[in-house]
Amino acid sequence: MRLNSNTYRLKDEDDLGRRALIAGVAGLVLSAFGLLFNTERFFYSYLTAAVFWITIAVGALFFVMLHHLVSAKWSVVVR
């Protein structure tokens, strides 16, 4: 990535955004196939993934609240 000095925006020469979009669309298509062919397993997998990511987000929120509660100065670098 390089910074465009005229617009102050990053230029992505590797086209990482397009690759991520293709991976996301492929994931949605595979999820749709899973929903059509095995509905019960799809919803179990969806619930497991949702709980996993929500747990990570709530854990991170806990540490942010803890740092604010004790007025930690070292956590400014982490934030």
N, CA, C and O atoms as CSV, one atom per row, in Angstrom:
chain,resi,resn,atom,element,x,y,z
A,1,MET,N,N,0.842,-1.181,0.000
A,1,MET,CA,C,0.000,0.000,0.000
A,1,MET,C,C,0.885,1.242,0.000
A,1,MET,O,O,1.917,1.308,0.669
A,2,ARG,N,N,0.443,2.206,-0.768
A,2,ARG,CA,C,1.145,3.482,-0.810
A,2,ARG,C,C,0.141,4.602,-0.584
A,2,ARG,O,O,-1.044,4.480,-0.894
A,3,LEU,N,N,0.651,5.693,-0.037
A,3,LEU,CA,C,-0.187,6.854,0.221
A,3,LEU,C,C,-0.162,7.771,-0.987
A,3,LEU,O,O,0.906,8.149,-1.468
A,4,ASN,N,N,-1.348,8.130,-1.476
A,4,ASN,CA,C,-1.456,9.103,-2.563
A,4,ASN,C,C,-1.351,10.491,-1.939
A,4,ASN,O,O,-2.196,10.874,-1.130
A,5,SER,N,N,-0.319,11.243,-2.310
A,5,SER,CA,C,-0.077,12.540,-1.674
A,5,SER,C,C,-1.105,13.595,-2.066
A,5,SER,O,O,-1.227,14.605,-1.372
A,6,ASN,N,N,-1.844,13.400,-3.146
A,6,ASN,CA,C,-2.850,14.382,-3.559
A,6,ASN,C,C,-4.155,14.212,-2.800
A,6,ASN,O,O,-4.760,15.197,-2.376
A,7,THR,N,N,-4.592,12.975,-2.626
A,7,THR,CA,C,-5.879,12.731,-1.967
A,7,THR,C,C,-5.727,12.226,-0.540
A,7,THR,O,O,-6.719,12.116,0.180
A,8,TYR,N,N,-4.503,11.918,-0.117
A,8,TYR,CA,C,-4.216,11.371,1.210
A,8,TYR,C,C,-5.014,10.091,1.474
A,8,TYR,O,O,-5.528,9.878,2.572
A,9,ARG,N,N,-5.106,9.261,0.465
A,9,ARG,CA,C,-5.761,7.959,0.596
A,9,ARG,C,C,-4.760,6.870,0.250
A,9,ARG,O,O,-3.833,7.078,-0.532
A,10,LEU,N,N,-4.969,5.709,0.847
A,10,LEU,CA,C,-4.086,4.590,0.551
A,10,LEU,C,C,-4.469,3.969,-0.778
A,10,LEU,O,O,-5.648,3.772,-1.072
A,11,LYS,N,N,-3.459,3.663,-1.575
A,11,LYS,CA,C,-3.688,2.977,-2.845
A,11,LYS,C,C,-3.336,1.516,-2.637
A,11,LYS,O,O,-2.243,1.192,-2.171
A,12,ASP,N,N,-4.256,0.644,-2.979
A,12,ASP,CA,C,-4.040,-0.781,-2.806
A,12,ASP,C,C,-3.661,-1.383,-4.147
A,12,ASP,O,O,-4.504,-1.528,-5.032
A,13,GLU,N,N,-2.398,-1.730,-4.293
A,13,GLU,CA,C,-1.938,-2.281,-5.550
A,13,GLU,C,C,-2.181,-3.786,-5.651
A,13,GLU,O,O,-2.215,-4.336,-6.752
A,14,ASP,N,N,-2.351,-4.453,-4.509
A,14,ASP,CA,C,-2.557,-5.903,-4.516
A,14,ASP,C,C,-4.018,-6.277,-4.729
A,14,ASP,O,O,-4.331,-7.450,-4.929
A,15,ASP,N,N,-4.896,-5.316,-4.691
A,15,ASP,CA,C,-6.321,-5.541,-4.885
A,15,ASP,C,C,-6.874,-6.514,-3.848
A,15,ASP,O,O,-7.612,-7.444,-4.171
A,16,LEU,N,N,-6.496,-6.271,-2.591
A,16,LEU,CA,C,-6.929,-7.110,-1.485
A,16,LEU,C,C,-8.438,-7.021,-1.268
A,16,LEU,O,O,-9.066,-8.003,-0.874
A,17,GLY,N,N,-9.016,-5.862,-1.520
A,17,GLY,CA,C,-10.457,-5.693,-1.346
A,17,GLY,C,C,-11.267,-6.598,-2.256
A,17,GLY,O,O,-12.277,-7.163,-1.836
A,18,ARG,N,N,-10.828,-6.738,-3.500
A,18,ARG,CA,C,-11.545,-7.604,-4.437
A,18,ARG,C,C,-11.457,-9.068,-4.008
A,18,ARG,O,O,-12.433,-9.811,-4.103
A,19,ARG,N,N,-10.286,-9.469,-3.539
A,19,ARG,CA,C,-10.132,-10.847,-3.056
A,19,ARG,C,C,-11.010,-11.119,-1.841
A,19,ARG,O,O,-11.604,-12.192,-1.728
A,20,ALA,N,N,-11.091,-10.155,-0.938
A,20,ALA,CA,C,-11.938,-10.318,0.239
A,20,ALA,C,C,-13.412,-10.388,-0.153
A,20,ALA,O,O,-14.175,-11.160,0.428
A,21,LEU,N,N,-13.810,-9.590,-1.130
A,21,LEU,CA,C,-15.190,-9.622,-1.604
A,21,LEU,C,C,-15.520,-10.967,-2.236
A,21,LEU,O,O,-16.601,-11.510,-2.007
A,22,ILE,N,N,-14.598,-11.508,-3.029
A,22,ILE,CA,C,-14.819,-12.817,-3.650
A,22,ILE,C,C,-14.923,-13.898,-2.584
A,22,ILE,O,O,-15.770,-14.786,-2.685
A,23,ALA,N,N,-14.070,-13.835,-1.565
A,23,ALA,CA,C,-14.132,-14.823,-0.478
A,23,ALA,C,C,-15.443,-14.702,0.292
A,23,ALA,O,O,-16.027,-15.716,0.676
A,24,GLY,N,N,-15.913,-13.479,0.522
A,24,GLY,CA,C,-17.176,-13.277,1.223
A,24,GLY,C,C,-18.368,-13.802,0.451
A,24,GLY,O,O,-19.256,-14.436,1.020
A,25,VAL,N,N,-18.386,-13.536,-0.855
A,25,VAL,CA,C,-19.484,-14.025,-1.692
A,25,VAL,C,C,-19.451,-15.552,-1.765
A,25,VAL,O,O,-20.497,-16.198,-1.726
A,26,ALA,N,N,-18.257,-16.125,-1.870
A,26,ALA,CA,C,-18.144,-17.592,-1.886
A,26,ALA,C,C,-18.649,-18.182,-0.569
A,26,ALA,O,O,-19.310,-19.221,-0.567
A,27,GLY,N,N,-18.342,-17.528,0.541
A,27,GLY,CA,C,-18.838,-17.983,1.835
A,27,GLY,C,C,-20.351,-17.912,1.928
A,27,GLY,O,O,-20.980,-18.811,2.486
A,28,LEU,N,N,-20.941,-16.855,1.388
A,28,LEU,CA,C,-22.401,-16.736,1.389
A,28,LEU,C,C,-23.050,-17.809,0.519
A,28,LEU,O,O,-24.086,-18.362,0.887
A,29,VAL,N,N,-22.450,-18.105,-0.627
A,29,VAL,CA,C,-23.000,-19.136,-1.509
A,29,VAL,C,C,-22.914,-20.500,-0.835
A,29,VAL,O,O,-23.868,-21.277,-0.881
A,30,LEU,N,N,-21.770,-20.795,-0.205
A,30,LEU,CA,C,-21.639,-22.074,0.501
A,30,LEU,C,C,-22.605,-22.162,1.679
A,30,LEU,O,O,-23.136,-23.233,1.972
A,31,SER,N,N,-22.830,-21.043,2.350
A,31,SER,CA,C,-23.805,-21.040,3.447
A,31,SER,C,C,-25.216,-21.287,2.930
A,31,SER,O,O,-26.001,-21.985,3.571
A,32,ALA,N,N,-25.534,-20.725,1.787
A,32,ALA,CA,C,-26.859,-20.951,1.197
A,32,ALA,C,C,-27.044,-22.424,0.829
A,32,ALA,O,O,-28.118,-22.988,1.041
A,33,PHE,N,N,-25.996,-23.049,0.277
A,33,PHE,CA,C,-26.079,-24.485,-0.012
A,33,PHE,C,C,-26.267,-25.288,1.270
A,33,PHE,O,O,-27.055,-26.234,1.305
A,34,GLY,N,N,-25.548,-24.913,2.316
A,34,GLY,CA,C,-25.704,-25.594,3.594
A,34,GLY,C,C,-27.101,-25.438,4.155
A,34,GLY,O,O,-27.648,-26.376,4.734
A,35,LEU,N,N,-27.682,-24.265,3.990
A,35,LEU,CA,C,-29.041,-24.026,4.471
A,35,LEU,C,C,-30.052,-24.863,3.694
A,35,LEU,O,O,-31.008,-25.381,4.271
A,36,LEU,N,N,-29.841,-24.996,2.394
A,36,LEU,CA,C,-30.785,-25.752,1.571
A,36,LEU,C,C,-30.681,-27.261,1.793
A,36,LEU,O,O,-31.700,-27.951,1.803
A,37,PHE,N,N,-29.468,-27.779,1.971
A,37,PHE,CA,C,-29.295,-29.217,2.031
A,37,PHE,C,C,-29.374,-29.803,3.432
A,37,PHE,O,O,-29.833,-30.933,3.598
A,38,ASN,N,N,-28.938,-29.061,4.444
A,38,ASN,CA,C,-28.983,-29.578,5.810
A,38,ASN,C,C,-29.279,-28.419,6.758
A,38,ASN,O,O,-28.364,-27.816,7.319
A,39,THR,N,N,-30.532,-28.122,6.925
A,39,THR,CA,C,-30.957,-26.944,7.684
A,39,THR,C,C,-30.550,-27.033,9.149
A,39,THR,O,O,-30.098,-26.047,9.731
A,40,GLU,N,N,-30.708,-28.196,9.736
A,40,GLU,CA,C,-30.410,-28.330,11.169
A,40,GLU,C,C,-28.925,-28.084,11.455
A,40,GLU,O,O,-28.587,-27.360,12.391
A,41,ARG,N,N,-28.055,-28.672,10.669
A,41,ARG,CA,C,-26.618,-28.479,10.875
A,41,ARG,C,C,-26.219,-27.036,10.598
A,41,ARG,O,O,-25.338,-26.499,11.268
A,42,PHE,N,N,-26.863,-26.399,9.612
A,42,PHE,CA,C,-26.563,-25.003,9.307
A,42,PHE,C,C,-26.839,-24.125,10.514
A,42,PHE,O,O,-26.010,-23.289,10.873
A,43,PHE,N,N,-27.989,-24.302,11.143
A,43,PHE,CA,C,-28.327,-23.444,12.274
A,43,PHE,C,C,-27.465,-23.734,13.496
A,43,PHE,O,O,-27.156,-22.811,14.250
A,44,TYR,N,N,-27.067,-24.983,13.717
A,44,TYR,CA,C,-26.129,-25.285,14.794
A,44,TYR,C,C,-24.785,-24.601,14.548
A,44,TYR,O,O,-24.197,-24.031,15.468
A,45,SER,N,N,-24.309,-24.657,13.328
A,45,SER,CA,C,-23.039,-24.019,12.978
A,45,SER,C,C,-23.137,-22.500,13.096
A,45,SER,O,O,-22.211,-21.849,13.580
A,46,TYR,N,N,-24.247,-21.946,12.658
A,46,TYR,CA,C,-24.458,-20.500,12.743
A,46,TYR,C,C,-24.462,-20.046,14.204
A,46,TYR,O,O,-23.850,-19.034,14.544
A,47,LEU,N,N,-25.152,-20.796,15.062
A,47,LEU,CA,C,-25.210,-20.455,16.475
A,47,LEU,C,C,-23.831,-20.551,17.118
A,47,LEU,O,O,-23.457,-19.688,17.913
A,48,THR,N,N,-23.079,-21.582,16.785
A,48,THR,CA,C,-21.735,-21.746,17.343
A,48,THR,C,C,-20.828,-20.596,16.924
A,48,THR,O,O,-20.101,-20.050,17.754
A,49,ALA,N,N,-20.861,-20.226,15.663
A,49,ALA,CA,C,-20.023,-19.122,15.179
A,49,ALA,C,C,-20.436,-17.800,15.818
A,49,ALA,O,O,-19.577,-16.997,16.183
A,50,ALA,N,N,-21.731,-17.566,15.956
A,50,ALA,CA,C,-22.204,-16.318,16.555
A,50,ALA,C,C,-21.760,-16.215,18.011
A,50,ALA,O,O,-21.311,-15.155,18.447
A,51,VAL,N,N,-21.881,-17.298,18.761
A,51,VAL,CA,C,-21.464,-17.284,20.168
A,51,VAL,C,C,-19.956,-17.068,20.274
A,51,VAL,O,O,-19.497,-16.339,21.153
A,52,PHE,N,N,-19.187,-17.690,19.395
A,52,PHE,CA,C,-17.731,-17.525,19.412
A,52,PHE,C,C,-17.336,-16.065,19.228
A,52,PHE,O,O,-16.562,-15.529,20.022
A,53,TRP,N,N,-17.861,-15.414,18.185
A,53,TRP,CA,C,-17.466,-14.035,17.897
A,53,TRP,C,C,-18.022,-13.052,18.924
A,53,TRP,O,O,-17.360,-12.069,19.256
A,54,ILE,N,N,-19.224,-13.303,19.428
A,54,ILE,CA,C,-19.783,-12.424,20.456
A,54,ILE,C,C,-18.974,-12.534,21.742
A,54,ILE,O,O,-18.785,-11.537,22.439
A,55,THR,N,N,-18.490,-13.743,22.069
A,55,THR,CA,C,-17.656,-13.924,23.251
A,55,THR,C,C,-16.360,-13.141,23.145
A,55,THR,O,O,-15.920,-12.539,24.124
A,56,ILE,N,N,-15.748,-13.142,21.977
A,56,ILE,CA,C,-14.519,-12.360,21.783
A,56,ILE,C,C,-14.803,-10.869,21.933
A,56,ILE,O,O,-14.026,-10.155,22.566
A,57,ALA,N,N,-15.901,-10.393,21.363
A,57,ALA,CA,C,-16.247,-8.972,21.447
A,57,ALA,C,C,-16.553,-8.557,22.882
A,57,ALA,O,O,-16.123,-7.490,23.319
A,58,VAL,N,N,-17.287,-9.381,23.619
A,58,VAL,CA,C,-17.624,-9.044,25.010
A,58,VAL,C,C,-16.370,-9.088,25.889
A,58,VAL,O,O,-16.226,-8.277,26.804
A,59,GLY,N,N,-15.473,-10.023,25.616
A,59,GLY,CA,C,-14.217,-10.075,26.365
A,59,GLY,C,C,-13.376,-8.834,26.141
A,59,GLY,O,O,-12.798,-8.300,27.087
A,60,ALA,N,N,-13.299,-8.367,24.903
A,60,ALA,CA,C,-12.557,-7.145,24.612
A,60,ALA,C,C,-13.219,-5.937,25.276
A,60,ALA,O,O,-12.535,-5.051,25.788
A,61,LEU,N,N,-14.541,-5.908,25.263
A,61,LEU,CA,C,-15.261,-4.818,25.921
A,61,LEU,C,C,-15.004,-4.812,27.429
A,61,LEU,O,O,-14.892,-3.748,28.037
A,62,PHE,N,N,-14.912,-5.993,28.028
A,62,PHE,CA,C,-14.604,-6.092,29.456
A,62,PHE,C,C,-13.262,-5.440,29.762
A,62,PHE,O,O,-13.152,-4.673,30.719
A,63,PHE,N,N,-12.241,-5.735,28.961
A,63,PHE,CA,C,-10.930,-5.162,29.230
A,63,PHE,C,C,-10.909,-3.655,29.000
A,63,PHE,O,O,-10.223,-2.936,29.726
A,64,VAL,N,N,-11.632,-3.171,28.025
A,64,VAL,CA,C,-11.714,-1.717,27.817
A,64,VAL,C,C,-12.390,-1.049,29.002
A,64,VAL,O,O,-11.934,-0.006,29.471
A,65,MET,N,N,-13.475,-1.644,29.492
A,65,MET,CA,C,-14.161,-1.071,30.658
A,65,MET,C,C,-13.276,-1.124,31.897
A,65,MET,O,O,-13.288,-0.196,32.706
A,66,LEU,N,N,-12.514,-2.194,32.052
A,66,LEU,CA,C,-11.607,-2.318,33.193
A,66,LEU,C,C,-10.528,-1.245,33.136
A,66,LEU,O,O,-10.190,-0.658,34.164
A,67,HIS,N,N,-9.989,-0.983,31.966
A,67,HIS,CA,C,-8.959,0.050,31.835
A,67,HIS,C,C,-9.525,1.425,32.138
A,67,HIS,O,O,-8.848,2.253,32.748
A,68,HIS,N,N,-10.759,1.679,31.721
A,68,HIS,CA,C,-11.377,2.973,32.041
A,68,HIS,C,C,-11.703,3.070,33.526
A,68,HIS,O,O,-11.593,4.146,34.113
A,69,LEU,N,N,-12.102,1.959,34.138
A,69,LEU,CA,C,-12.473,1.959,35.550
A,69,LEU,C,C,-11.296,2.296,36.443
A,69,LEU,O,O,-11.450,3.049,37.405
A,70,VAL,N,N,-10.124,1.754,36.146
A,70,VAL,CA,C,-8.957,1.993,36.990
A,70,VAL,C,C,-8.084,3.123,36.457
A,70,VAL,O,O,-7.011,3.380,37.002
A,71,SER,N,N,-8.522,3.793,35.412
A,71,SER,CA,C,-7.793,4.911,34.789
A,71,SER,C,C,-6.365,4.505,34.422
A,71,SER,O,O,-5.399,5.193,34.752
A,72,ALA,N,N,-6.261,3.389,33.743
A,72,ALA,CA,C,-4.948,2.877,33.347
A,72,ALA,C,C,-4.355,3.768,32.260
A,72,ALA,O,O,-5.000,4.050,31.250
A,73,LYS,N,N,-3.121,4.204,32.480
A,73,LYS,CA,C,-2.458,5.074,31.504
A,73,LYS,C,C,-1.755,4.266,30.424
A,73,LYS,O,O,-1.619,4.734,29.294
A,74,TRP,N,N,-1.307,3.062,30.755
A,74,TRP,CA,C,-0.570,2.264,29.771
A,74,TRP,C,C,-1.477,1.737,28.667
A,74,TRP,O,O,-0.989,1.389,27.592
A,75,SER,N,N,-2.773,1.669,28.902
A,75,SER,CA,C,-3.656,1.107,27.910
A,75,SER,C,C,-3.954,2.065,26.745
A,75,SER,O,O,-4.574,1.670,25.758
A,76,VAL,N,N,-3.514,3.312,26.864
A,76,VAL,CA,C,-3.712,4.273,25.775
A,76,VAL,C,C,-2.969,3.788,24.530
A,76,VAL,O,O,-3.458,3.941,23.411
A,77,VAL,N,N,-1.800,3.208,24.728
A,77,VAL,CA,C,-1.011,2.702,23.610
A,77,VAL,C,C,-1.746,1.545,22.949
A,77,VAL,O,O,-1.733,1.441,21.723
A,78,VAL,N,N,-2.378,0.684,23.715
A,78,VAL,CA,C,-3.089,-0.460,23.197
A,78,VAL,C,C,-4.336,-0.006,22.430
A,78,VAL,O,O,-4.654,-0.555,21.375
A,79,ARG,N,N,-5.037,0.996,22.964
A,79,ARG,CA,C,-6.236,1.490,22.305
A,79,ARG,C,C,-5.867,2.196,21.032
A,79,ARG,O,O,-6.745,2.689,20.323
